Amino acid sequence: MDKRNLIGLLIIALIIILYPYYVQLFTGPKELPPPVEKETVLPDSSAVQQEEAKPADLSTAEAISPDSTLPEKRIIVENSLYKGVFSSNGALLKSLTLKKFEHFQDGLIEIIPTGIEYPLNVTFSDISLDLSRYNFAADRESLFLSTSHPVDTLNFVFSVEGISIIKRYIFFENRYDFQLHFEINSKDKNLGRTYFLSWGSGVRPTETNLQEDLGNFAAYSLQGTEIVKINKFEQPKGSDTGKIDEHRTGETKWVATKSKYFMASLAPLSRDAEGFKANGTRIVKLLENKSLEEKTIGVSLEMPVSGNSFQDNFLIYVGPIDYHILKNYKLGLENLVDFGWKIIKPFSLAVLWILVTLHKVIPNYGLVIIVFTILLKILFHPLTHKSVTSATKMAELQPKMAELKEKYKKDPQRMNQEIMKLYKDQGVNPFGGCLPLLVQMPVFYGLFVVFRSTIELRGANFIFWLNDLSQMDKYYILPIIMAVTMFWQQKMTIKDPKQMPMVYLMPILFFFLFKSFPAGLTLYWTFFNILSLIEQYYIKSKTKPKVAPA
């Protein structure tokens, strides 16, 4: 590996380090192709309406005033993926536990924060009607779905002062989404111009690296064909509290609030919303001389009111930010998965597909990464062979190049001409050593994005201390091994005494670069280095090029 190769590698490392700042400063929201017709996400709705969703009889619904002393009724809804708890107070969702994901502290993930505004409230701000103040009548005590009972409904009904309301929830087995049918009938009371369906609680932090998880908190909306991202808190100088208070109008396809790995989204199915709100708070507390940050970002859909009586249908998704699950809804929700720049996205998707496919056969993601690395090494072997051969020839040319530099040191132009002529006569490509690295970099960056952003690698266990490949190696064992293997690789390649400082500098640089990277990515790079060392020994034992005298 010559000096140009090392400088190129250094530049690439700097690009990787500075990438997050580049994104913040220069990139705008990702463009999204127009979503397909929303009817495609309702494969079961007709059957639900005909077979399962029996309308509640409003004439028999008990009219309850806001100051009612009747006790709250809680209804458990459960399928194979989650367990939810709904409350008769406002017909709200009070708890939702994801069965297949564990919290970093203990137990399963409960995605809704406690002690704040609960999700799926409906408010008519023009007439100060807040449905969370009212106690609804529920038609079920509990609801359990299974393969033999894949669809069911839960009806909440309420009537007061000439207004009758239905909130009907439709649930499915083995799906994170459910539907909300909202219906209101007013005899003579004007309902105003718009109403809001809210997920005001945001989502709960779930990860070991709390700062990184909170850093991914954001509200998103698809307005027309543009994804709007809101995550900047306005914080007055000297205050420890920041706020988000955004209200945007325009055709709105969906709205979502997310953390690093989980999200809650609201999508109107019967007609588009005409705007959305994002409201959030950020508080920094000092606890035992440590800063403790708390964030909440809630979202609301603004729906138009159509007269005194109307109904709307909504898709509610609460669960993991899983690209393949979200893509099936054909609403553009999968674009919440960050796959990097447009030029990198195809590599990221290919890497994710390969890892997930291999994982179907190999249950351990650490072994999947090792197998994936071996496959890449086989694929890149011809390029590596050229690189090693070129580097060997370059090393053998060093004495002759030194003579030329000394001979023509007063004539740089002639010196360059003679050096290029030497390269041509000996059949050496001075940039040949960089080729495998340049080809590998998109794959490497694709791996970086996949390990940093995708739910599939969350909590992926390998061996011993590596119990989460999406997080950094907290003991730095892999980064140290990676730096050592890189040192020996450099030592084998670089023969010019003037370049020897790079042999020591580059492994140190890469150690500090990789020590905070996901352990899965460091595992890939380390094993790739080990295979490269074996490959170099093999190639050098078989190939001994001779440089003819000039």
N, C-alpha and C positions, 0 to 999 in steps of 0.2 A: 504494500500500500504506500504510494508516494505522497509527497507533500500536498499536491492538489487534492488527492483523495481525502486527506485528513482535514484540510480546510473546508472541503465540501461537506464532510460529515459534521464539522463544527457548526456550519451555517444551518444545516438541517436541524441539528439539536436546538439552535436558537429559535428557529421557526416554530418548533414544537412548544418551546417554553413560552413564546410570545403569542401563540395562537389565541388563547382566551381573551387577551387584551385587544387583539385585532378584531375579534368578533364583537366585543363590546363597543369599539370605536367606529368601525366602518361598515359592518354588515347590518342590513335591515331585516325585517321579518321575511321568512321564507315564502316564496310564491307557491300558490296551491292551485292545481287545475280545478276547474269547476266541478263540484260534487255531482254525482249522478242523482237521479230522482230518489227521494227519500223513501218512497214506497218499498224499495228493495230491502229495507231493514225491518220490514214488518211481516215476516213469513208466517207468523202465527196469529196475527191480530184478528183476521176474519174468523178463524176458528174460536178464538178467545171470546169474541163478541157474541157468537152464536151459541157456543156450548157452555162456556165457563162463566162469562161475565153477566150474570143476571142482575139487571138494574134494581137498585134498592127502591122500595116504595116510600116516596117522600111523604105521602099522606099519613103514614104511621110513624114517621121519625119524630122523636121527642124534641120539641123546641126548648133549647136551653140558653139562658141568658149568660153574658160574660161573667157575672158575679156568682155563678152557680157554685154550690158547695159539694156537688157530686164528686166522688173520688175519680182520679185519673185511671183509665183502663189501658193496660199495655198488652200488645199483641205480638207474639213471636212469629217471625217468618223465617223459614230455614230451607235451604237446598244444599247441594253437595259442596258449594263454593263459599257460602257465607251464612251467617246467622244475624238477622236484623230484628230490632225491637221498635215497633211503632207505638205512638201514644195517641190516645183519643183527644188529648189537648192539641187542637190545631191539625189533627191527622198528620203529625210530623214523624220523621225518622229520628229516633233518639240514640240508636246504637247500631253499628254494623261491623261485625267481626269477620275478617277474612280467614278461612280455615286453612289455607295452604301456605300462609306466610307468617313467620314469627317475628315478633318485635325484638329489637336488640337487647332490651332489658330482660324480659321474660314473657312467656305466653304468646298467644296469637295477636295479630295486629287488630286493634280497634281503631278504625280509620277516622271516626268522628271525635273531635276534641270534646271534653266534657265541660259543663258549667257555662256554656255560651249559647248563642242563638242556634237552635236546631234546624236541620235542613228541611227543604221542601215546603216552606211556608209561602202563603199567597197573601199579598197585600194590594188593596186598591187605595193608593195614596191620595187620589183626588177627593175621596169621600171618607178618608181616615178609617178604612175597614181593614183590620188586621185579623186574619183567621186564627192566628196562634192564641188569641184571647178566648176562643170558644171551644167548648167541649163537644166533640162529635160523637154520634152513635155509631158503633162498629158492629158489623154483622158476623164477626168471627172472634173466637177466643185465641186461636193459634192456626198456623198454616204451615204444612210440611210438604215439600215437593220431592219427587223421586222419579225414577225411570218409568214406573207404572202410573205415576200421577204428575206429568211433566208441566202442566199449566194450571194456575189457580188465581183467584182474585180476592181482594180484600176491599170492602166498601165502607167508606165513612160518609155519613149523611148528617145534615144540620139545616135547621130553618129558624129564622128570626126576623121579625119586623118586615114580613112580606118578601124575604129573600130565602130561597132554597138552594142548597149547595151539595154537590156530590164530589168526593175525591175517591176515585176508584184506582187501586193499584193492581197491576197484572204482573205476575211473577212466572219465571221459567226455571226449570231444572237445568243445572250445569251451565248457567249463563250468569255473568256479572251484571247484566243490564236488567232493568224492569221498566214497565211503562206506567205512566200516570194519565188517567182520563179525568179531566177537570170540567165540571158542568155547573153552571149557575143560572138560576131563573129568578128574575126580579119582577114583581107585579107592576110597580109604579116608581120605584126608586132609581134615580139616575146613578149609574155605576162609574161615571167619569170617562176619561179618554183611554187610559191604559191601566194595566195591572202588572205586578211583578211576581214571578216564580223564583224563589231564592234558594241558594245553597250558601247561607250566610256564615256557616261555621268554618269554611275552608277544610283542610285536611290536617291530620295530626302528624308531627315528625315521627319517623320510625327507625332512623338509621343510627349506627354507632357514631359515625362522624356527623354530629349534629350540625356543625357549621356548614358542611357541604350540603346536607339535606335542606337546611333553611335557605341556603344560597340558590337552590333550585325552585323555591316557592315562587309561584307566578300565577297570574290570571291570563287566560287566553280566550280569544273569540274569533270565529270565522265570519267576517263581514264581507259579503260579496264573494270574491275569490282571494281576499287578503287575510292572513292570520295576524291578529293584533295581540301583542304581548305586553302585559303591564306588570311590572315588578319593582318600580322605583318608588320608594317611600319619601314623601316630603317631610323633612324633619327641621323644625325651626332651630336656629342657633341657640345652644345652651340647653335644649330640651333633650330628654332621654326617650321621647316618644315620637315615632314617625307615623304618618298616615298616608293611606291611598284612598282617594275619593274621586273616582272617574265615572262619568256618565256619557256614553257615546250613542248616538243615534244612527240609524241606517239598517238596511237589510241584514239580519243576523241569523246564521245557520245553526250555531251552537255556541255555548260558553262553557268554560272549564276552569277549575282550580287544581293545581298539582303541587306535589313535592318532587323529590328525585325519582321515585319509583311508582308512586300511586297518584290517582286522580279521581275527581268527581266531575261529571259533565251533564249538562242539560241541553237537550236538542228538541225543538218543536217539530212535530211530525205532520200536523194538519195544515199549518201555514207558518211562514217565516215570522220571527220576532222583528220588532222595529227598533231594537236597541238593546243595550246591556249596561249593567253597572258592575263596578269592581270596587269593593271597600275593604280596607285592611289596616291593621295596626302593627307596629313594630316597637317593642319595648326592650331596652337594655338595662338589666339590673346588675348590681354589684353584690356578689355573694362570696364571702370568704376571700376577698381580694381578686376574685375572678369575675369576668363579665359573663352574664347569662342573658342570652338573647331569646326573645319570644316573638313569633310572627303568626299572623292570621290574615288570610286573603279570601274573602267571600265573593261570590258572584251571583248575579241575578239576570234573568231574561225579562225584557220589557215587551209585553204582549199587547196588541191593540184590543180594545173592547168593542164588540160588535153588537150594539143595541143592549137591551135589557136582559136578553137570554142568549147564551151561546155556550159552546163547548170546545175544548182544545185537548190534543193528545201530545204527550211528551215521552221521549226516550231518556231514561236516567241510567248512566253508566257509572258505577262506583267500583274501582278495582285497580289492578296493576296496569302500568303503562306498557302493555305488551303489543308490539308492532303487528304481529299476525292476528291477534284478536281484534284490535282496533280497525285494521284494514277491512275486515269483513263487514263492517257497518257501512262502508262506502260513503262516509260523511267527511273524510279528511282528518279524522281524529288521530290517525297514525302519524301525522306530521308533528305531533307533540314529542315523538321520539327523535332526539337529536343525533343525526348520522353525519354531522360535519358538513363541510362545503359540498356544493353540487358535484364537483369533480371527484370528491372522495366518497360520496354516498353510494355509488354502485359497488365499490370495494367493501364498504361497511356492510351492505346488505348481503353481498356474497359471503363474507366472513361469517356473519350471523347465521346464514342458511347452512353453511358447512358445519359450523359448531353444533347447531341444533340437530342436524341430520346425524352427525357422528354420535351425539349424546343418546340418540334412540338405541344405538347398539352398545355404546360404552357408557355406563352409568356415572362415571366420575369425570368431571369437567377438567381436572388436572391431567388425567390420561388422555382426554380428548385433545387438549392443547399439545401434548407431546406427539400424538399421532399426526395432528395437523401440521406440526413443525417438520416432522419427517417427510410428509407428503410435499411440503413446500421445498424442502432441501433437495428432494429427488427432482422436482420440477425445475429448480434453479441450477442443477448440477452443471449443465453445459456452460452456463454463464460463469459459474464459479470456476470451472476448469480454465476458461479463457482468462479470468481475472488472475488466478494464481500463476498461470504461465506467463502472463504479461508482467506481473510483479517480479517474477524470477528473472525474466529478461532485463527488466529495468534495473534490478540490483546488479546484474552482471555488466550492465553498460555504465555504471557509475564511474569506474576509473577512467574510461574513455571520455565521458562527459566532463569530468574534472579537468582532463587535459585540454579539451576544447575551450572550456571556460577560462583557463589560464592563458591559453594561446591567444584568444580573441577578447581578452578582458577590456581592451581599449576600443573595441568595435562591437558593441552589443548587437547591432543588426546582423553582422556577419556571424557572430557567435550563435544567434538563434537559427540562422539559415543552416549552419553546419550541424547543429543539434537535430533539427528536423530532418536533415538529409541522413543523419545517422539512424534516426528512428525508422525512416523509410527503408534504408539498406538492410537493416536487421529485422524488418517486419514487426516492429513493436508499436503498439498503440498506447501512448502515454495516459490515455483516459480509460483504458481497458479495466483497470482495477475498480473504477467507480461504477461500472455498469450493473453488477449484481445489487449493489446498494441502492442505486436509483430505482431499479425495478422493484426491489423489496419495500421501499418506503411507502407506497400507497397501501400495500397489504399491512405493513406495520401500523400505519395511522388508522386504517380500518379496524384493526384489533384494538387500538387505543380507544377509539370511539365506542366500540361494542362493549368493552369491559367497563367503560366509564358510565354508559348511559342505559344499557338494556337490562331488563328485569331478569332475563334468563340466567345471568351470571351472579345475581344477588344471592349471597349466602352459599355459593358453590364451594364445597369442601374438597380439599385435595389430600394432604397428609399432615399429621402432627399439628404444627403450629399454623399451617395454612388452612384455616377453616372458613375463609371467605375470600375468594379470588378476585372479587370486585373491589376489595380494600387493599391498602398498602401492606407490605410485610412489616409488621410492627417491630420485629427483631432485626430487620435489615440483612437477614441471612441470604436471601436470593440476590439482592443488589450487590453484596460482597462477592458472591460466587460469580455473578455476571461481570464485575469489574476485573476479577482475577483472570477469567477466561479471555476477556478482551485484551488484557495485558499480554498474555502469551500469544494471542493471535497477532497483535501488533509486533511483538518481538520476533515472530517468525517471518514477518513480511518486510519490516523496515530494516534496511542494512546501512543506510547513509548515516554516519555519525552525527551530522548536523540535524537530522530529524529525530534523533533519539529522545530529546525532551518530550516529543509528542507521544512516545510510547508510554510515558508516565502520566502525562497530562490528560489524555483522552479517557483512560479508565476512571480517573478521579472525577472528571467532568460528568461522565455517564453515571457514576455511582450517585452523585447528588441529583442528577436528573431523574433517575429511576427510583430512588428511595421513596418518593411520594406517589409513584405510579401504582395502578392496580397490580396486585401480586400476579394475576394471570398473565398480564402483559410482560412483566419481568421474567416470569417462568418461560414464556415463549422466547424472549431474546436470549436468556441464559442458555437454554437448550439448543437454540440455533447456533450460538457461539461454540458450544461443545461439539456439535456436529460439524461445524466449519473447521475446527481444529483437526478432527479426525480426517475430514475430507482433504485438508491441505497436506497433511502427512502422507496420505495415500497418493495424491497427485504428484507430489514432489518425488516420491519414491519411484514413480513410473515415468516421470518426465524430467529430463535433464537437458534443457536446451543449451546449445553451444553458440557463443557469439564469435563470429568470424572476425579476424583482425581487420582493422580499417586500412 
